[in-house]
Amino acid sequence: QVQLVESGGRLVQAGGSLRLSCAASGSIFTINAMAWYRQAPGKQRELVASITSNGRTNYADSVKGRFAISRDNAKNTVYLQMNSLKPEDTAVYYCNADINLRDSWGQGTQVTVSS
């Protein structure tokens, strides 16, 4: 009944920028924290950035100063602005959210950064 759908991932050259979007849909009563995770080949899934319902943010050290997470509560959407991209940012990026007091995940969107 609840779905998260990511979009915006693509191939980009090092130093470039991308903005990922994740929209929640379905029978939504509450959304608390939202977050972006990523998983590179052969690696564990890691938290990239999170944002609370009132806009407080946290970032992984590896992306701090380059990425920015934001949300539009009226649209049930979370964004990840990614600047100064590096090849090591290459991964599948997943949207995560606490929706109706349950943990929800998106399908993922591929981001590939070429050197």
Salt bridges, closest charged atoms under 4 A:
GLU46 OE2 - ARG38 NE 2.79
ASP89 OD1 - ARG38 NH1 2.97
ASP89 OD2 - ARG66 NH1 2.76
